[in-house]
């Protein structure tokens, strides 16, 4: 099914974003991680919404996929600014999700 690859990438992104946001709270300078935490939370929410819609086989999802690409790119950029492994792993998951979104739209 066309949705399966994207659903898997979205789930992976959701998991990494949620883990990253939580792990950021344990960083020494939490104030420095505020934008990362917020971006992680938004990215997880947008990916979760898209994931749920794809599971229903609802067809009119292209605009949400485009928005998901933007949010995942923003999250990857924000997480990529930090040295923590959880941030680097999250950025990678977001980039993989962007690739899966673009492949779906192709």
ABEGO torsion letter per residue (X at the ends): XAAAAAAAAAAAAAAAAAAAAAAAAABABAAAAAAAAAAAAAAAAAAAAAAAAAAAGBABAAAAAAAAAAAAAAAAAAAAABABAAAAAAAAAAAAAAAAAAAAAX
